[in-house]
């Protein structure tokens, strides 16, 4: 979409903003919020998303559409890589210290077993950082995204499903099996009906962020610090009914923001990420007035 329509949208003065639901609005706008609250220069951000259902757990609470989207997305990863190489020909500056990826199985700072998150959060945030570097000269931050679970058994079950999924999605036969028998290959988690009304209303999400950086600012974004980060901030974004209610609210408020606050958006149009499009608008305040929370958990010197 960006490769095909960005220049045309700019010429027409039209804003096309992708990823305006869960979970990229919490991830990208959550990163924007963290930077706003940091009071310094952020070098790296790690996010941990976790979703919990109150009361009795239900099988089949993941809708088939989500499953099918994952199948097609992973099956076409090579094509996505080629598109990104075409889009992003300019190399980003090297920033240090490098944010290392954590082990596949690890515990978050909140003591929750976690895995790398395979969704679009990281790529969305990094696209925002590229845009801000290219248009404003901002030093790009590094980002890693993870997903947390209630316990080790849950992590192992999800890992088992993920391993089967990854093996099958590499061939057309495997893709057809995944698409035709979603309940079987997800151990009952996926259904064509999706979650019940009760399940949706009793499901909450929390996205924790940890940002590290410096209190002092450098003259140029391409400059590197000679000392380790000396400051850490922890923030979180929370909400209810992530896949449906929160997504609809985020989408509608994003559209409303384009209508009401276009003067606070960059340039005169184009294909943008939420953080690039809405970073200087009141979208975060609007989200907080409609069921989301964005809050600072702690700040400390290192």
Secondary structure, DSSP 8 states (H G I E B T S, - for coil): -HHHHHHHHHHHT-EEE---STTHHHHHHHHHHHHHHHSSEEEEEEEEEEEEE-SS--TT-EEHHHHHHHHHHHHTHHHHHHHHHHH--S-----SS------SSEE-TTS-EEEE--SSHHHHHHHHHHHHHHHH-----EEEEEEE-SSHHHHHHHHHHHHHHHHHTTSHHHHHHHHH-HHHHTTT-EESS---HHHHHTEEEEEEEEEEEESS--SSTT---SS---EEEEEEEEEESIIIIIHHHHHHHHHHHHHH-GGGSSTT-EEE-HHHHHTTSSHHHHHHTTT-EEEEEEEEE-
